[in-house]
Amino acid sequence: MPLKYNKAIFSRAKTLPAYWQIGNLWRVVVTEAQSENNFTPLPTGVVADPVHVRLSSRPLSMPSFLELYSLDTLSQDDEFNTHNTHTQDEGLYVVNGQCTFNAGGNDGMIATAGTFVNVPRLTQHSLTVDVPNTQLLNFYLPAGFEQLLTGIAQPADRSEPPPPDVPLAPGWLIEKLAKDYGQTAVLGMPFKDPADTNNMKTQPTPGATLFPYALKAEQAQSYRYQGGLHSLLASGEQTGGVYCLTEQTFPQGIVTDPHIDRVADEVYYVLEGRCTFLLDDKIETIEREGMVFIPKGVIEAMRIDSSMAIVLNLHTPSGYKRLVSALGEQVDERVLPPKKHLMKMVAPSVKEALMKEVGLQRLAVVNPL
């Protein structure tokens, strides 16, 4: 009988295992073992110069599982050459800096801070880091890709960009792990073959029904909900039902009372501010660059401690959009609702039916937050 992992995980960037590879710092937030093959977050940043990176993909076998990475330090002029996307679905959010993404024939997508880039599985893609000290949050569904990265990287003895003499892994090991974890070279093997303008171009995926795109919260559909602002960066329609991603802004105070999600695993990544979470019998506070992984079935509640907080919130599988669009109020202007703003009127029976449909169970208990 397989091991069932059902505990929440609190991750703080500065205390995470760190790795050096191709001039960058990578930090693994959650591994596939911890998330039961659901996701692995990995923080990375940019060191000195822009980089071109060519990525790969593979078919998704367990769409409800996610692996999240966060790229914590990338170097300017770093390039990742084009690879056939891994069999995972991939998302990248630019926390700081700027990158240029090429994906599925949609080349030259400029992604500045606050931009989300969606790369469906099996999509050819590559990227260039355009400015120093770029920071990306990178996730994969399902998990497992971190095994490739940590298998070819050097353990870092400090959470900062690597020195210039960090050795590269042997080519045979890169090729072996790439094959094991679904990465296919197209114009070059990532982490092995140097990237240049000739091997960064991408082609559309034959027969594709899901397509890559870049989107900022200011351009996204936004809703007033739970006293805050929810901007939809990725919906189930755009990800084939694999996940839903929102950028959420909240004022100080209680966001949610104790409840259980019976269907979806959930992730919060704090972009700004300070948040306190109740997860089963634990209460912990997370600040900027902190992350919380909440498996389905865990009791959860959330409070904002700072005057304002901005978080990324991911649900896998998708379904959260149905809740927000039905119970929230769509708005054109991205501003927080006033303190005494009246929520959209929805009949209790309709609300209960919707919550049951998406797997949410409210609990009749006192909120300890």
Secondary structure, DSSP 8 states (H G I E B T S, - for coil): --------EEEEGGGS-EEEETTEEEE--S-TTTTTTS---EEEEE-SSEEEEEE-B---S-TT--EEEEEEEE-TEEEEEEEEBBSSEEEEEEEESEEEEEETTEEEEEEETTEEEEE-TT--EEEEE-STTEEEEEEEESS-HHHHHHHHSEE-SSSS---TT-----HHHHHHHHHHTT-EESSS-TTTS---GGG------TT-SS--EEEEGGGS-EEEETTEEEEEEE-HHHHTTS-EEEEEEEEEEEEEEEEEESS-EEEEEEEESEEEEEETTEEEEEETTEEEEE-TT-EEEEEEEEEEEEEEEEEESS-HHHHHHHHSEEESS-----TT-------HHHHHHHHHHHTEEE--S----
